[in-house]
Amino acid sequence: MRDSRKVLAAKINPDGQLGEPKMCVRCGRMFSYLGYGHFYCPACKKLDEEDFMRVKNYIYENGVAPAMEVSEVTGISLDRINQYLKEGRLEIPENSPIFIKCEMCSIDIRSGRVCQECASKLTHAMRVKMDFDEEQIGPVPKKMIGKRRFIRGED
């Protein structure tokens, strides 16, 4: 009984939300991961947001600029700027001579990790692979406020 309380306590973050214990990819500290976003602890997430805002503000104030220039002026590494491009938080202008590459077919793309064609292929492949039978798809419960339902087995 005591062990299950420890596990439950480890999965509740300071905001009272359940999460899975993970190690921050930036600083290595343990934190409660809620299942979405990056594997950053709250402190590193805040730093990442500050870094992104520096890049975004520089581009907003100075217009389109090469990543190398943005990196030198803002102090944000090229790797981090490329990460923002892959996340879709930044986008390379249409008339740029330099683009990032699709991770599957290496065609030039302006942001993200894969091109539209490869994304469609991945989606189709996933649908084929995850071909569920009708009985494998569970119904969504109706919202029942203040009521409890039990499935009673035949005794």
Steps between C-alpha positions, in 0.01 A plus 500: 500500500779739591681440168192588296475834684863575409430429134188716506686781678776483239244546224341815646675823404498819713183621323320187615490349151596142438814444300764243424847539656748591224850640479539848347693479170657840563618488863454135604267569796196284568159657445137400455426465128134552409515313170531790256766749397872462546682304764596825677462564870305818586822702551647396163165550329502859625858548374402351164206740471730793581749384234222463244365847579850650445515336156142597416546861614825535303330380181197720567713811557760439226311305236611182331857405588723195450502256792873561551439873551206437733716257699795741530287799603265321741751253644264210423675201342434396141389161630231666712385718206483187281296334776252790490474450123438126543235571763324736260548795734708679235464485123753570226372762251389378157773689311789373715786319325547273805244257644494210742460143371213254538623228737362228271569602139740797543291740289521869604234612748440833676417361845408176673666160481341344193354627172128481425539194276696303762254605771216361286691174448564470875136568581384241246752242626384559857135457404580172324713376791242601760205339319263450793212257507166654597505334845843652573364854482354601836205735537556841657315525833221753543567766760314396813526756773433374850420143396700181519464197283628155569529204273370215708624155423274201523580330830 
